[in-house]
Amino acid sequence: MSSPLSSRAGRRPFRFGTPAFIGATLTLLMLTGCAGPTAGPGTAESAQRECVASEIPLTELAVLDAPRDWVGPSTACLADAGITAIDSPDEPQLPVTVIDDKGTEVTVTDASRILAVDVSGSLAATVFGLGLGDRVVGRDSSTGFAEAAGLPLVTTGGHQLSAEPILGLAPTVILTDTTLGPPAVIEQLRDAGIPVVITTSKRNIDTIGTVIEQVAAALGVPDAGERLTAQLHADLAAVQADVEAIAPTDPAERPRMLFLYLRGSAGVYYLFGEESGADALITSIGGRDVAGEIGWQGMRPVTAEALVEAAPDLVLLMTKGLDSVNGVDGLLESIPALASTPAGQNRRFVDMSDTEILSFGPRTPQVLDALARAVYAPEQSGPIGE
C-alpha cells in the first residue's frame, strides 16, 4: 500500500493521495464518443458474436512463430467475464472519515446501499471484488459484468450523471471520480445529504492498487483492500510471466502495437499514447508501444502522419468502436492512412469488449491473458472480430 490506512473509527481521517489529474480530453472523448448508439450493420453482427475463450493454459497454446506477420483480425475473450470476490469478505467498520482525492473530508456512516460509478467501470468492479457487491444499488454504462447486469442504469447520454435516478435509489454512499459529470450533480447529491467520495481518476495497471485502497478505506474495509490488492498483484505477476514465456524473446520480433479509440457515429478517432493506460496494456502483453516510440502523449485525434510514422503491426480496439465504423472494411475506409501500415495491410486488428479492455480493476489479469491469446494464438482466442 502506498500509505497507511487510518480510516477506522476513532482515528484521524484517511487521506487519499495527491489529487490526480486526468485530462479533460478523456472525459470529453468518452462523453462525446459514447453519447449515442453505435451505427451500422456491425452493431447487430457484434451482438450475435458469442465471445468464448479457450480453456487451454496460456503457456500451452500453439503460439505463432512470427506474430508480426499474422494476417486477419481476432477478438479477445475473457474465460470468465464475472468478478470473483475475495474470500471471507469483511463487514464494513463504520463510521469512517476520509479526505478524498479532491481534498474534501467525507464521513461515511452507512455502506448498505452503495453506488460506485466512473467512466471505466473500475469502481463498481472493485466494490464487487471486495465482496460488497450485494450492497450495490445501481451502475454506470461501463459496468458490464454479469453480476451487475440487473442493476438500474444511472448514467444518461452515455456517461452523464443525473440526480433524479440516483436519488431514487436512495444510496447511502456514492463513490465516483472526475470522469463523470456534470459537477453540479455531485453537489446536488451532497446537498441531499449523501456522502460522495471522489477517488483518483487515473486508470492504468500501476494505479489499480490505489483505487482498491481508496474504495476500501471509504467503505470501512481496509484489511479487505489489502488482501484484494495482494491477490491482484500475485495474479498480475503470474500472467505477465506467462506472457513473457510465449512472446518472442527478441524485442525486434515483438508486434508493434497501438490503441485506437473509435466512435464512427460521432466522428471520433483517437490515438492513445503515453500515460493513457493503453501504453501499459501494450507492454504488459509483450508488445512494443509504437505510440510511445513516436512521442505521442495522452489521447489525441489520430493523424495520417502519426499512423504512417508509427507503422503498427497490430491495432487494439474496443468492440463497439470497431462496430461503429462497420468493421475492418469500414475502419480502413474511414482512416485511409491505416491501410498503408502493416496492420492495415494484414487486417491485423484485435478487438475486446468496451467494458473490459481498459477497465483496470480486479479483472485486469484476465484481460491481459485474453489479449495475449488474441495476439499470439489468434485461432484459439475467440471469434474472429469482423
LOMIRO-474700 format. One record per residue (C-alpha): residue number from 1; x negated, y, z negated; residue in three letters. Coordinates in steps of 0.02 Angstrom, whole numbers, padded with zeros to 5 digits. Each point is the difference from the previous one (the first is absolute). Layout:
+-----+--------+--------+--------+-----+
:   i :     px :     py :     pz :  aa :
+-----+--------+--------+--------+-----+
: NUM :      X :      Y :      Z : ala :
...
+-----+--------+--------+--------+-----+
//
This chain:
+-----+--------+--------+--------+-----+
:   i :     px :     py :     pz :  aa :
+-----+--------+--------+--------+-----+
:   1 :  00000 :  00000 :  00000 : met :
:   2 : -00058 :  00174 :  00037 : ser :
:   3 :  00051 :  00068 : -00170 : ser :
:   4 :  00065 : -00067 : -00166 : pro :
:   5 :  00187 : -00023 : -00009 : leu :
:   6 :  00060 :  00104 : -00146 : ser :
:   7 :  00184 :  00011 :  00039 : ser :
:   8 :  00067 : -00106 : -00142 : arg :
:   9 :  00118 :  00080 : -00124 : ala :
:  10 : -00088 :  00104 : -00131 : gly :
:  11 : -00152 :  00037 :  00107 : arg :
:  12 : -00044 :  00151 :  00104 : arg :
:  13 :  00075 :  00007 :  00176 : pro :
:  14 : -00078 : -00109 :  00133 : phe :
:  15 : -00074 :  00117 :  00130 : arg :
:  16 : -00002 : -00054 :  00181 : phe :
:  17 : -00158 :  00034 :  00100 : gly :
:  18 : -00041 :  00162 :  00088 : thr :
:  19 :  00151 :  00048 :  00105 : pro :
:  20 : -00023 : -00087 :  00166 : ala :
:  21 :  00032 :  00088 :  00163 : phe :
:  22 :  00077 : -00085 :  00149 : ile :
:  23 :  00006 :  00107 :  00155 : gly :
:  24 :  00163 :  00080 :  00049 : ala :
:  25 : -00034 : -00080 :  00168 : thr :
:  26 :  00044 : -00173 : -00064 : leu :
:  27 :  00161 :  00058 : -00083 : thr :
:  28 :  00052 :  00095 :  00156 : leu :
:  29 : -00048 : -00149 :  00105 : leu :
:  30 :  00105 : -00121 : -00099 : met :
:  31 :  00148 :  00117 : -00014 : leu :
:  32 : -00002 :  00038 :  00186 : thr :
:  33 : -00047 : -00171 :  00063 : gly :
:  34 :  00124 : -00100 : -00101 : cys :
:  35 :  00143 :  00124 :  00000 : ala :
:  36 :  00104 : -00093 :  00126 : gly :
:  37 :  00024 : -00174 :  00070 : pro :
:  38 : -00131 : -00066 :  00117 : thr :
:  39 :  00052 :  00000 :  00181 : ala :
:  40 : -00012 : -00123 :  00141 : gly :
:  41 :  00025 : -00185 :  00031 : pro :
:  42 : -00151 : -00043 : -00106 : gly :
:  43 :  00105 :  00032 : -00156 : thr :
:  44 :  00121 : -00141 :  00034 : ala :
:  45 : -00143 : -00112 :  00052 : glu :
:  46 : -00089 :  00032 : -00163 : ser :
:  47 :  00154 : -00040 : -00101 : ala :
:  48 :  00008 : -00170 :  00086 : gln :
:  49 : -00182 : -00044 : -00037 : arg :
:  50 : -00021 : -00107 : -00155 : glu :
:  51 : -00169 :  00032 : -00077 : cys :
:  52 : -00067 : -00167 : -00060 : val :
:  53 : -00179 : -00018 : -00061 : ala :
:  54 : -00111 : -00152 :  00015 : ser :
:  55 : -00023 : -00098 : -00161 : glu :
:  56 : -00178 : -00050 :  00045 : ile :
:  57 : -00128 :  00081 : -00117 : pro :
:  58 : -00090 :  00146 :  00080 : leu :
:  59 : -00170 : -00085 : -00002 : thr :
:  60 :  00070 : -00157 :  00083 : glu :
:  61 :  00075 :  00088 :  00151 : leu :
:  62 : -00070 : -00029 :  00173 : ala :
:  63 : -00065 :  00177 :  00022 : val :
:  64 : -00050 :  00085 :  00162 : leu :
:  65 : -00181 : -00014 :  00055 : asp :
:  66 :  00007 :  00177 :  00070 : ala :
:  67 :  00142 :  00100 : -00082 : pro :
:  68 : -00048 :  00156 :  00099 : arg :
:  69 :  00046 : -00087 :  00162 : asp :
:  70 :  00170 : -00075 : -00042 : trp :
:  71 :  00139 :  00048 :  00120 : val :
:  72 :  00177 :  00031 : -00061 : gly :
:  73 :  00095 :  00072 : -00149 : pro :
:  74 :  00041 : -00084 : -00164 : ser :
:  75 :  00104 :  00031 : -00156 : thr :
:  76 : -00063 : -00011 : -00179 : ala :
:  77 :  00120 : -00095 : -00113 : cys :
:  78 : -00001 : -00018 : -00188 : leu :
:  79 :  00011 : -00179 : -00062 : ala :
:  80 :  00113 :  00066 : -00138 : asp :
:  81 :  00074 :  00173 :  00020 : ala :
:  82 :  00060 :  00005 : -00180 : gly :
:  83 : -00081 :  00075 : -00155 : ile :
:  84 : -00072 : -00121 : -00127 : thr :
:  85 :  00011 :  00071 : -00176 : ala :
:  86 : -00135 : -00027 : -00130 : ile :
:  87 :  00024 : -00142 : -00123 : asp :
:  88 :  00085 :  00042 : -00165 : ser :
:  89 :  00049 :  00182 :  00036 : pro :
:  90 : -00004 :  00120 : -00146 : asp :
:  91 :  00149 :  00089 : -00077 : glu :
:  92 : -00021 :  00190 :  00018 : pro :
:  93 : -00062 :  00081 : -00159 : gln :
:  94 :  00088 :  00168 : -00004 : leu :
:  95 :  00003 :  00146 : -00019 : pro :
:  96 : -00159 :  00049 :  00093 : val :
:  97 : -00062 :  00169 :  00055 : thr :
:  98 : -00109 :  00020 :  00154 : val :
:  99 : -00080 :  00145 :  00091 : ile :
: 100 :  00044 : -00039 :  00180 : asp :
: 101 : -00100 :  00031 :  00157 : asp :
: 102 :  00068 :  00177 :  00016 : lys :
: 103 : -00049 :  00043 : -00179 : gly :
: 104 :  00177 : -00012 : -00068 : thr :
: 105 :  00028 : -00076 : -00172 : glu :
: 106 :  00140 : -00128 :  00012 : val :
: 107 :  00075 : -00105 : -00140 : thr :
: 108 :  00084 : -00164 :  00047 : val :
: 109 :  00118 : -00072 : -00129 : thr :
: 110 :  00097 : -00128 :  00102 : asp :
: 111 : -00060 : -00113 :  00142 : ala :
: 112 :  00160 : -00100 :  00020 : ser :
: 113 :  00045 :  00082 :  00167 : arg :
: 114 : -00155 :  00037 :  00105 : ile :
: 115 : -00006 :  00089 :  00167 : leu :
: 116 : -00171 : -00010 :  00085 : ala :
: 117 : -00012 :  00083 :  00171 : val :
: 118 : -00138 :  00057 :  00117 : asp :
: 119 : -00036 :  00004 :  00186 : val :
: 120 : -00096 : -00165 :  00000 : ser :
: 121 :  00106 : -00104 : -00118 : gly :
: 122 : -00149 : -00027 : -00115 : ser :
: 123 :  00083 :  00059 : -00160 : leu :
: 124 :  00148 : -00118 :  00006 : ala :
: 125 : -00115 : -00144 :  00046 : ala :
: 126 : -00107 :  00041 : -00151 : thr :
: 127 :  00150 :  00002 : -00117 : val :
: 128 :  00052 : -00171 :  00065 : phe :
: 129 : -00180 : -00061 : -00017 : gly :
: 130 :  00004 :  00052 : -00183 : leu :
: 131 :  00150 : -00112 : -00025 : gly :
: 132 :  00126 :  00142 : -00021 : leu :
: 133 :  00089 : -00021 :  00166 : gly :
: 134 :  00164 : -00046 : -00082 : asp :
: 135 :  00006 :  00179 : -00068 : arg :
: 136 : -00016 :  00085 :  00171 : val :
: 137 :  00163 :  00082 :  00055 : val :
: 138 : -00037 :  00068 :  00174 : gly :
: 139 : -00128 :  00003 :  00139 : arg :
: 140 : -00079 :  00108 :  00134 : asp :
: 141 : -00002 : -00043 :  00185 : ser :
: 142 : -00178 : -00068 : -00012 : ser :
: 143 :  00043 : -00128 : -00134 : thr :
: 144 :  00037 : -00150 :  00110 : gly :
: 145 : -00044 : -00155 : -00100 : phe :
: 146 :  00138 : -00127 : -00030 : ala :
: 147 :  00019 :  00027 : -00188 : glu :
: 148 :  00050 :  00181 :  00029 : ala :
: 149 :  00104 : -00025 :  00158 : ala :
: 150 :  00167 :  00010 : -00090 : gly :
: 151 : -00037 :  00163 : -00090 : leu :
: 152 :  00088 :  00159 :  00056 : pro :
: 153 : -00102 :  00117 :  00111 : leu :
: 154 : -00033 :  00172 : -00075 : val :
: 155 : -00100 :  00079 :  00141 : thr :
: 156 :  00088 :  00080 :  00147 : thr :
: 157 : -00060 :  00050 :  00172 : gly :
: 158 : -00148 : -00115 : -00018 : gly :
: 159 : -00090 :  00062 : -00157 : his :
: 160 :  00102 :  00144 : -00069 : gln :
: 161 :  00057 : -00008 : -00180 : leu :
: 162 :  00179 :  00044 : -00039 : ser :
: 163 :  00053 :  00039 : -00178 : ala :
: 164 :  00180 : -00060 :  00014 : glu :
: 165 : -00032 : -00186 :  00034 : pro :
: 166 : -00143 : -00001 : -00126 : ile :
: 167 :  00106 :  00076 : -00138 : leu :
: 168 :  00136 : -00125 :  00042 : gly :
: 169 : -00117 : -00141 : -00048 : leu :
: 170 : -00031 :  00077 : -00172 : ala :
: 171 : -00186 : -00039 : -00007 : pro :
: 172 : -00084 :  00019 : -00170 : thr :
: 173 : -00171 :  00032 :  00079 : val :
: 174 : -00059 :  00045 :  00176 : ile :
: 175 : -00173 : -00037 :  00069 : leu :
: 176 : -00049 :  00088 :  00160 : thr :
: 177 : -00141 :  00099 :  00081 : asp :
: 178 : -00019 :  00149 :  00118 : thr :
: 179 :  00038 : -00096 :  00160 : thr :
: 180 :  00188 :  00015 : -00020 : leu :
: 181 :  00095 :  00162 : -00006 : gly :
: 182 :  00066 :  00128 : -00012 : pro :
: 183 : -00077 :  00058 : -00167 : pro :
: 184 :  00164 :  00085 : -00046 : ala :
: 185 :  00081 : -00171 : -00019 : val :
: 186 : -00132 : -00051 : -00127 : ile :
: 187 :  00038 :  00156 : -00101 : glu :
: 188 :  00186 : -00034 :  00012 : gln :
: 189 : -00027 : -00175 : -00069 : leu :
: 190 : -00106 :  00067 : -00142 : arg :
: 191 :  00132 :  00131 : -00038 : asp :
: 192 :  00123 : -00144 : -00016 : ala :
: 193 : -00107 : -00068 : -00142 : gly :
: 194 : -00085 : -00143 :  00094 : ile :
: 195 : -00187 : -00023 : -00034 : pro :
: 196 : -00090 :  00011 :  00169 : val :
: 197 : -00180 : -00059 :  00004 : val :
: 198 : -00107 :  00050 :  00150 : ile :
: 199 : -00137 : -00126 :  00038 : thr :
: 200 : -00150 :  00017 :  00115 : thr :
: 201 :  00045 :  00010 :  00184 : ser :
: 202 : -00163 : -00075 :  00062 : lys :
: 203 :  00026 : -00170 :  00081 : arg :
: 204 : -00147 : -00111 :  00042 : asn :
: 205 : -00078 : -00158 : -00067 : ile :
: 206 : -00106 :  00093 : -00127 : asp :
: 207 :  00150 :  00088 : -00080 : thr :
: 208 :  00115 : -00149 : -00025 : ile :
: 209 : -00065 : -00023 : -00177 : gly :
: 210 :  00030 :  00184 : -00038 : thr :
: 211 :  00182 : -00013 :  00057 : val :
: 212 :  00026 : -00155 : -00107 : ile :
: 213 : -00078 :  00086 : -00150 : glu :
: 214 :  00109 :  00154 :  00018 : gln :
: 215 :  00161 : -00097 :  00026 : val :
: 216 : -00038 : -00117 : -00146 : ala :
: 217 : -00040 :  00146 : -00114 : ala :
: 218 :  00161 :  00091 :  00042 : ala :
: 219 :  00104 : -00156 : -00032 : leu :
: 220 : -00083 : -00045 : -00164 : gly :
: 221 : -00085 : -00160 :  00061 : val :
: 222 : -00186 :  00048 :  00011 : pro :
: 223 : -00063 : -00174 : -00043 : asp :
: 224 :  00105 : -00074 :  00140 : ala :
: 225 : -00077 :  00129 :  00115 : gly :
: 226 : -00174 : -00058 : -00047 : glu :
: 227 :  00047 : -00181 :  00034 : arg :
: 228 :  00079 :  00040 :  00168 : leu :
: 229 : -00152 :  00102 :  00053 : thr :
: 230 : -00119 : -00140 : -00050 : ala :
: 231 :  00103 : -00126 :  00097 : gln :
: 232 :  00007 :  00114 :  00151 : leu :
: 233 : -00188 :  00029 :  00001 : his :
: 234 : -00033 : -00187 : -00013 : ala :
: 235 :  00119 : -00036 :  00145 : asp :
: 236 : -00077 :  00139 :  00105 : leu :
: 237 : -00175 : -00066 : -00030 : ala :
: 238 :  00054 : -00176 :  00050 : ala :
: 239 :  00083 :  00057 :  00162 : val :
: 240 : -00144 :  00113 :  00048 : gln :
: 241 : -00122 : -00145 : -00027 : ala :
: 242 :  00108 : -00107 :  00114 : asp :
: 243 :  00002 :  00138 :  00132 : val :
: 244 : -00188 :  00012 : -00006 : glu :
: 245 : -00009 : -00187 :  00025 : ala :
: 246 :  00097 :  00006 :  00165 : ile :
: 247 : -00053 :  00169 :  00070 : ala :
: 248 : -00151 :  00006 :  00117 : pro :
: 249 : -00164 :  00010 : -00095 : thr :
: 250 : -00073 :  00125 :  00123 : asp :
: 251 :  00080 :  00172 : -00030 : pro :
: 252 : -00011 :  00035 :  00187 : ala :
: 253 :  00117 : -00146 :  00033 : glu :
: 254 :  00134 :  00061 : -00119 : arg :
: 255 :  00153 :  00076 :  00083 : pro :
: 256 :  00005 :  00189 :  00014 : arg :
: 257 :  00168 :  00052 : -00073 : met :
: 258 :  00107 :  00152 : -00025 : leu :
: 259 :  00173 :  00031 : -00071 : phe :
: 260 :  00135 :  00092 :  00098 : leu :
: 261 :  00161 :  00065 : -00079 : tyr :
: 262 :  00139 :  00011 :  00129 : leu :
: 263 :  00178 :  00063 :  00002 : arg :
: 264 :  00043 :  00013 :  00183 : gly :
: 265 :  00176 :  00064 : -00031 : ser :
: 266 : -00076 :  00151 : -00089 : ala :
: 267 : -00152 :  00020 :  00113 : gly :
: 268 : -00118 : -00039 : -00144 : val :
: 269 : -00168 : -00079 :  00045 : tyr :
: 270 : -00130 :  00011 : -00139 : tyr :
: 271 : -00172 : -00073 : -00019 : leu :
: 272 : -00046 : -00044 : -00179 : phe :
: 273 : -00183 :  00031 : -00044 : gly :
: 274 : -00110 :  00014 : -00152 : glu :
: 275 :  00087 :  00019 : -00169 : glu :
: 276 :  00167 : -00052 :  00075 : ser :
: 277 :  00002 : -00172 : -00081 : gly :
: 278 : -00005 : -00083 :  00171 : ala :
: 279 : -00190 :  00012 : -00001 : asp :
: 280 : -00011 : -00107 : -00158 : ala :
: 281 :  00126 : -00121 :  00073 : leu :
: 282 : -00107 : -00024 :  00156 : ile :
: 283 : -00164 : -00027 : -00090 : thr :
: 284 :  00084 : -00120 : -00123 : ser :
: 285 :  00049 : -00116 :  00144 : ile :
: 286 : -00175 :  00002 :  00072 : gly :
: 287 :  00030 :  00129 :  00135 : gly :
: 288 : -00100 :  00151 :  00053 : arg :
: 289 :  00092 :  00163 : -00035 : asp :
: 290 : -00030 :  00091 :  00163 : val :
: 291 :  00102 :  00152 : -00052 : ala :
: 292 : -00128 :  00025 : -00136 : gly :
: 293 : -00142 : -00026 :  00122 : glu :
: 294 :  00061 :  00145 :  00106 : ile :
: 295 :  00026 :  00108 : -00155 : gly :
: 296 :  00191 :  00000 :  00003 : trp :
: 297 :  00061 :  00064 : -00168 : gln :
: 298 :  00170 : -00033 : -00075 : gly :
: 299 :  00157 : -00015 :  00106 : met :
: 300 :  00012 :  00106 :  00158 : arg :
: 301 :  00088 : -00006 :  00168 : pro :
: 302 : -00092 : -00118 :  00115 : val :
: 303 : -00095 :  00071 :  00148 : thr :
: 304 : -00057 : -00082 :  00161 : ala :
: 305 : -00178 :  00053 : -00038 : glu :
: 306 :  00002 : -00083 : -00171 : ala :
: 307 :  00066 : -00164 :  00070 : leu :
: 308 : -00128 : -00006 :  00140 : val :
: 309 : -00141 :  00040 : -00120 : glu :
: 310 :  00058 : -00127 : -00128 : ala :
: 311 :  00021 : -00138 :  00131 : ala :
: 312 :  00090 : -00119 : -00120 : pro :
: 313 :  00006 : -00187 :  00031 : asp :
: 314 :  00157 : -00014 : -00106 : leu :
: 315 :  00136 :  00118 : -00060 : val :
: 316 :  00101 : -00024 : -00160 : leu :
: 317 :  00182 :  00057 :  00004 : leu :
: 318 :  00159 : -00001 : -00102 : met :
: 319 :  00130 : -00115 :  00076 : thr :
: 320 :  00136 :  00132 :  00012 : lys :
: 321 : -00128 :  00118 :  00074 : gly :
: 322 : -00034 : -00123 :  00140 : leu :
: 323 :  00186 : -00026 :  00022 : asp :
: 324 :  00029 :  00188 :  00011 : ser :
: 325 : -00106 :  00010 :  00159 : val :
: 326 :  00081 : -00156 :  00075 : asn :
: 327 : -00141 : -00121 : -00035 : gly :
: 328 : -00174 : -00014 :  00073 : val :
: 329 :  00052 :  00055 :  00175 : asp :
: 330 :  00085 :  00155 : -00068 : gly :
: 331 : -00149 :  00039 : -00111 : leu :
: 332 : -00122 : -00004 :  00145 : leu :
: 333 :  00119 :  00109 :  00100 : glu :
: 334 :  00022 :  00123 : -00144 : ser :
: 335 : -00187 :  00016 : -00033 : ile :
: 336 : -00085 : -00023 :  00171 : pro :
: 337 : -00175 :  00023 : -00072 : ala :
: 338 :  00026 : -00156 : -00104 : leu :
: 339 :  00009 : -00104 :  00158 : ala :
: 340 : -00182 :  00041 :  00038 : ser :
: 341 : -00063 : -00067 : -00167 : thr :
: 342 : -00047 : -00183 : -00029 : pro :
: 343 :  00154 : -00018 : -00111 : ala :
: 344 :  00114 :  00064 :  00137 : gly :
: 345 : -00080 : -00104 :  00136 : gln :
: 346 :  00016 : -00157 : -00107 : asn :
: 347 :  00170 :  00049 : -00072 : arg :
: 348 : -00080 : -00030 : -00169 : arg :
: 349 :  00124 :  00070 : -00124 : phe :
: 350 :  00038 : -00067 : -00174 : val :
: 351 :  00163 :  00056 : -00079 : asp :
: 352 :  00065 : -00026 : -00176 : met :
: 353 :  00157 :  00049 : -00093 : ser :
: 354 :  00012 :  00185 : -00041 : asp :
: 355 :  00037 : -00039 : -00183 : thr :
: 356 : -00154 : -00111 : -00018 : glu :
: 357 : -00151 :  00056 :  00099 : ile :
: 358 : -00042 :  00161 : -00096 : leu :
: 359 :  00096 : -00034 : -00160 : ser :
: 360 : -00158 : -00018 : -00108 : phe :
: 361 :  00077 : -00087 : -00149 : gly :
: 362 :  00007 : -00173 : -00080 : pro :
: 363 :  00018 : -00083 :  00172 : arg :
: 364 : -00160 :  00075 :  00073 : thr :
: 365 : -00099 : -00164 : -00012 : pro :
: 366 :  00138 : -00087 :  00099 : gln :
: 367 :  00003 :  00144 :  00126 : val :
: 368 : -00187 : -00018 :  00030 : leu :
: 369 :  00019 : -00188 :  00021 : asp :
: 370 :  00140 :  00021 :  00127 : ala :
: 371 : -00095 :  00131 :  00101 : leu :
: 372 : -00157 : -00106 :  00002 : ala :
: 373 :  00100 : -00145 :  00072 : arg :
: 374 :  00071 :  00111 :  00137 : ala :
: 375 : -00174 :  00065 :  00043 : val :
: 376 : -00105 : -00159 : -00008 : tyr :
: 377 :  00129 : -00137 :  00032 : ala :
: 378 :  00140 :  00086 :  00097 : pro :
: 379 :  00077 : -00160 :  00066 : glu :
: 380 :  00026 : -00058 : -00180 : gln :
: 381 :  00052 :  00165 : -00079 : ser :
: 382 :  00184 :  00021 :  00044 : gly :
: 383 :  00110 :  00053 :  00146 : pro :
: 384 : -00072 :  00096 :  00145 : ile :
: 385 :  00034 :  00184 : -00025 : gly :
: 386 :  00081 :  00051 :  00164 : glu :
+-----+--------+--------+--------+-----+
//
